[in-house]
Amino acid sequence: MEQRDARTSQFIRDAMKREMLEPQTEYALAIAWRDQRDEAALHRLINAYSRLAVSVATRFRRYGMPLDDLIQQGNLGLMRAAEKYDPENGARFSTYAAWWIRASMQEYVMRNWSVVRTATNASQKKLFFHLRKTLSKLDDGEARNEALATTVARELDVPEAQVEIMLGRMSGQDLSLNSPQGSGEEDGREWMDTIEDDGPATEDHVLGDMESRRRRRMLYSAVGDLPDREKRIITERHLLDVPRTLAELGAELGISKERVRQLEERAMGRITAQLRQDASPERLRA
């Protein structure tokens, strides 16, 4: 623990000593990263604004999270900001990055604040980070004259049902599943012991995993048998984490996006026919 605190303190000291970028230098570094993927430029840009991550992290400590974890989240926010930043939009990188740093820390706090995960939609975020402040502003008369959830919902412009959920979560206390249930004949038994494992049996899990792998092999085999152009279209439209658009593929292949759609449809028909043939009883018995 002491070593961890020492490393965090050293990081903070180093961050505060790093260079302050002039607007022209910042712009040049951002352009170099955006257009040339210059990692040295990215490293210099991120390092220069690591003090911003430290500054925001100190304000989030009131939620009980370790400072080094918050700083780490801030650095992740900096990386996301650098990836999405357009240096030609007129805004300084520090202004743009501050939003991503706060968003990264907010998500981290909400994921880890309670064992019962808190939702991360816009209304729940607003409630989580502004509920206590709003409650402190309300006087006893307001709390007595109408339901508290109704008052808070009006003040923050969020659904009343979500206010009630958040009030319940923030007024409760997380309990360890390893804590004892109580006295009497249950004495010494932990809450964990009473939780039924409703997951699939080991045998069912293994069989399901084998079937999933078999189907995946069949799919990739069917795609591999396609003509090269159709194989590329199916791969880039359906097998990538970020699918390509019809227009993008059409421009690269020198054809219209409607032609790409027709080739995609034909390829899907071939794949379906191949999968049906591979799954036929005769083929499975072979």
VMD Tcl script that draws the C-alpha trace (Angstrom):
set ca {
  {0.00 0.00 0.00}
  {2.82 2.38 0.88}
  {4.59 1.61 -2.39}
  {1.36 2.26 -4.28}
  {0.92 5.63 -2.56}
  {4.57 6.49 -3.25}
  {4.18 5.73 -6.96}
  {1.03 7.85 -7.13}
  {2.74 10.75 -5.36}
  {5.71 10.51 -7.72}
  {3.40 10.49 -10.76}
  {1.63 13.60 -9.48}
  {4.92 15.40 -8.91}
  {6.13 14.46 -12.38}
  {2.85 15.53 -13.98}
  {3.01 18.95 -12.41}
  {6.53 19.50 -13.79}
  {5.70 18.68 -17.40}
  {5.71 21.29 -20.14}
  {2.88 23.68 -20.83}
  {2.11 23.57 -24.54}
  {1.69 26.71 -26.61}
  {-1.41 26.66 -28.86}
  {0.73 26.35 -31.99}
  {2.71 23.42 -30.56}
  {-0.45 21.69 -29.38}
  {-2.00 22.12 -32.85}
  {1.08 20.70 -34.58}
  {1.19 17.66 -32.27}
  {-2.53 16.97 -32.75}
  {-2.18 17.20 -36.53}
  {0.83 14.86 -36.48}
  {-1.12 12.28 -34.51}
  {-4.35 12.61 -36.52}
  {-2.79 12.56 -39.98}
  {0.44 10.58 -39.52}
  {-0.31 8.50 -36.39}
  {2.92 9.92 -34.92}
  {3.14 8.16 -31.54}
  {5.85 10.50 -30.29}
  {3.50 13.44 -30.87}
  {0.68 11.58 -29.07}
  {2.96 10.78 -26.12}
  {4.03 14.41 -25.79}
  {0.43 15.65 -26.03}
  {-0.84 13.19 -23.39}
  {2.07 13.84 -21.03}
  {1.58 17.60 -21.23}
  {-2.01 17.29 -20.02}
  {-1.59 14.52 -17.46}
  {-1.78 17.29 -14.84}
  {-5.37 17.82 -15.99}
  {-6.19 14.18 -15.17}
  {-4.62 14.64 -11.72}
  {-6.61 17.82 -11.08}
  {-9.95 16.23 -11.98}
  {-9.11 13.06 -10.02}
  {-8.66 14.99 -6.79}
  {-12.22 16.31 -7.11}
  {-13.60 12.77 -7.48}
  {-11.90 11.45 -4.33}
  {-14.96 12.31 -2.26}
  {-16.63 9.19 -3.71}
  {-14.13 7.01 -1.86}
  {-12.19 5.73 -4.87}
  {-8.39 5.26 -4.81}
  {-6.63 8.28 -6.25}
  {-4.32 6.22 -8.48}
  {-7.31 4.43 -10.02}
  {-8.99 7.76 -10.71}
  {-5.83 9.12 -12.33}
  {-5.61 5.98 -14.46}
  {-9.19 6.55 -15.62}
  {-8.30 10.16 -16.35}
  {-5.41 9.03 -18.53}
  {-7.77 6.71 -20.41}
  {-10.04 9.70 -20.96}
  {-7.06 11.63 -22.30}
  {-6.34 8.83 -24.77}
  {-9.95 8.82 -25.98}
  {-9.87 12.59 -26.34}
  {-6.67 12.46 -28.40}
  {-8.23 9.84 -30.66}
  {-11.36 11.91 -31.34}
  {-9.96 15.45 -31.19}
  {-10.17 17.58 -34.33}
  {-7.51 20.31 -34.00}
  {-9.18 22.35 -36.73}
  {-12.44 22.94 -34.86}
  {-10.97 25.91 -32.96}
  {-11.14 24.47 -29.42}
  {-8.03 23.86 -27.32}
  {-7.21 20.24 -26.59}
  {-7.38 20.86 -22.84}
  {-10.99 22.06 -23.13}
  {-11.97 19.04 -25.22}
  {-10.03 16.56 -23.08}
  {-11.54 17.79 -19.80}
  {-14.96 16.46 -20.85}
  {-13.54 13.00 -21.69}
  {-11.56 12.87 -18.45}
  {-14.65 13.65 -16.35}
  {-16.76 11.17 -18.33}
  {-14.21 8.40 -17.82}
  {-14.05 9.03 -14.08}
  {-17.84 9.25 -13.76}
  {-18.24 5.87 -15.43}
  {-15.58 4.37 -13.16}
  {-17.15 5.77 -10.00}
  {-20.62 4.57 -10.98}
  {-19.33 1.08 -11.84}
  {-17.52 0.71 -8.52}
  {-19.54 2.77 -6.07}
  {-21.90 -0.10 -5.25}
  {-21.96 -3.86 -5.63}
  {-25.41 -3.31 -7.16}
  {-24.35 -1.67 -10.39}
  {-25.79 1.77 -10.98}
  {-27.16 2.50 -14.43}
  {-25.13 4.86 -16.57}
  {-27.73 6.66 -18.67}
  {-27.81 10.46 -18.65}
  {-30.55 10.76 -16.02}
  {-28.87 8.36 -13.62}
  {-25.53 10.11 -14.03}
  {-27.12 13.46 -13.25}
  {-28.82 11.97 -10.19}
  {-25.71 10.22 -8.90}
  {-23.47 13.26 -9.08}
  {-26.01 15.95 -8.11}
  {-28.48 14.25 -5.78}
  {-26.74 15.06 -2.48}
  {-26.17 18.68 -3.52}
  {-29.83 19.03 -4.49}
  {-31.01 17.48 -1.23}
  {-28.85 19.89 0.77}
  {-30.54 22.83 -0.96}
  {-34.06 21.69 -0.07}
  {-35.49 23.02 3.17}
  {-37.64 20.96 5.52}
  {-40.79 22.67 4.26}
  {-40.24 21.48 0.71}
  {-39.54 17.96 1.90}
  {-42.74 17.92 3.98}
  {-45.07 19.59 1.48}
  {-44.62 16.98 -1.26}
  {-42.87 13.70 -1.83}
  {-39.10 14.05 -1.81}
  {-38.71 12.13 -5.08}
  {-41.17 14.48 -6.79}
  {-39.24 17.55 -5.60}
  {-35.87 16.18 -6.70}
  {-37.26 15.05 -10.06}
  {-38.53 18.57 -10.72}
  {-35.27 20.20 -9.62}
  {-33.06 17.98 -11.78}
  {-35.53 17.41 -14.64}
  {-35.32 13.61 -14.46}
  {-38.00 10.89 -14.16}
  {-39.41 10.51 -10.66}
  {-39.11 6.71 -10.82}
  {-35.35 7.00 -11.32}
  {-35.09 9.38 -8.37}
  {-36.80 6.81 -6.13}
  {-34.39 4.09 -7.28}
  {-31.34 6.26 -6.70}
  {-32.56 7.41 -3.27}
  {-32.92 3.78 -2.27}
  {-29.46 2.86 -3.49}
  {-27.72 5.82 -1.89}
  {-29.47 5.38 1.46}
  {-28.57 1.70 1.68}
  {-25.27 0.09 2.52}
  {-23.49 -2.66 0.61}
  {-23.15 -5.87 2.62}
  {-20.52 -8.51 2.04}
  {-21.72 -11.91 0.86}
  {-19.14 -13.34 3.24}
  {-20.82 -11.83 6.30}
  {-22.63 -14.24 8.66}
  {-26.40 -14.53 8.38}
  {-27.11 -14.14 12.04}
  {-27.52 -16.09 15.25}
  {-29.22 -19.34 16.05}
  {-28.94 -22.53 14.02}
  {-27.70 -20.53 11.03}
  {-24.80 -19.20 13.12}
  {-21.53 -19.35 11.17}
  {-23.21 -19.71 7.79}
  {-22.46 -16.98 5.29}
  {-24.92 -15.43 2.85}
  {-22.76 -16.77 0.01}
  {-23.68 -20.32 1.09}
  {-27.37 -19.70 0.41}
  {-27.00 -18.52 -3.19}
  {-28.07 -21.15 -5.68}
  {-25.92 -21.57 -8.78}
  {-28.51 -21.19 -11.53}
  {-25.93 -21.39 -14.30}
  {-25.86 -24.30 -16.76}
  {-24.53 -27.63 -15.57}
  {-20.90 -28.29 -16.47}
  {-21.87 -30.98 -19.00}
  {-24.38 -28.66 -20.69}
  {-21.80 -25.87 -20.79}
  {-19.18 -28.09 -22.43}
  {-21.64 -29.44 -25.00}
  {-22.88 -25.95 -25.78}
  {-19.32 -24.70 -26.20}
  {-18.51 -27.58 -28.58}
  {-21.62 -26.85 -30.65}
  {-20.77 -23.15 -30.79}
  {-17.26 -23.92 -32.07}
  {-18.65 -26.35 -34.66}
  {-21.05 -23.74 -36.02}
  {-18.30 -21.13 -36.11}
  {-16.09 -23.46 -38.15}
  {-18.97 -24.09 -40.56}
  {-19.57 -20.35 -40.96}
  {-15.94 -19.48 -41.66}
  {-15.64 -22.43 -44.03}
  {-18.68 -21.19 -45.98}
  {-17.25 -17.66 -46.14}
  {-13.89 -19.05 -47.27}
  {-15.55 -20.78 -50.25}
  {-16.96 -17.50 -51.63}
  {-15.45 -15.70 -54.61}
  {-12.83 -13.18 -53.49}
  {-14.95 -10.06 -53.95}
  {-17.95 -11.52 -52.12}
  {-15.68 -12.87 -49.38}
  {-14.28 -9.39 -48.81}
  {-17.74 -7.82 -48.70}
  {-19.05 -10.35 -46.16}
  {-15.91 -10.10 -44.03}
  {-15.91 -6.31 -43.89}
  {-19.68 -5.96 -43.54}
  {-20.32 -8.69 -40.94}
  {-17.12 -10.01 -39.36}
  {-15.39 -6.82 -38.25}
  {-15.89 -5.02 -34.94}
  {-16.69 -1.85 -36.91}
  {-18.56 -2.85 -40.09}
  {-17.80 -1.02 -43.34}
  {-20.56 0.81 -45.18}
  {-21.85 -0.04 -48.64}
  {-20.57 3.30 -49.91}
  {-17.05 2.74 -48.54}
  {-16.75 -0.71 -50.10}
  {-18.24 0.50 -53.36}
  {-15.63 3.26 -53.62}
  {-12.79 0.83 -52.93}
  {-14.07 -1.83 -55.31}
  {-14.97 0.66 -58.05}
  {-18.66 -0.25 -58.11}
  {-21.88 1.36 -56.90}
  {-23.14 0.77 -53.38}
  {-26.24 -0.87 -54.88}
  {-23.99 -3.38 -56.62}
  {-22.23 -4.03 -53.31}
  {-25.63 -4.70 -51.73}
  {-26.51 -7.16 -54.51}
  {-23.22 -9.02 -54.10}
  {-23.70 -9.10 -50.33}
  {-27.20 -10.54 -50.74}
  {-25.96 -13.18 -53.18}
  {-23.11 -14.12 -50.86}
  {-25.47 -14.45 -47.89}
  {-27.65 -16.78 -49.96}
  {-24.63 -18.95 -50.77}
  {-23.57 -19.05 -47.13}
  {-27.07 -20.03 -46.00}
  {-27.27 -22.82 -48.56}
  {-23.83 -24.11 -47.55}
  {-24.69 -24.05 -43.83}
  {-27.94 -25.96 -44.48}
  {-26.02 -28.56 -46.46}
  {-23.36 -28.91 -43.76}
  {-26.06 -29.27 -41.08}
  {-28.03 -31.92 -42.95}
  {-28.44 -35.29 -41.18}
  {-26.53 -37.06 -43.98}
  {-23.54 -34.72 -43.64}
  {-23.56 -34.91 -39.81}
  {-23.53 -38.74 -39.94}
  {-20.63 -38.73 -42.40}
}
mol new
graphics top color blue
foreach p $ca { graphics top sphere $p radius 0.5 }
foreach p [lrange $ca 0 end-1] q [lrange $ca 1 end] { graphics top cylinder $p $q radius 0.2 }
display resetview
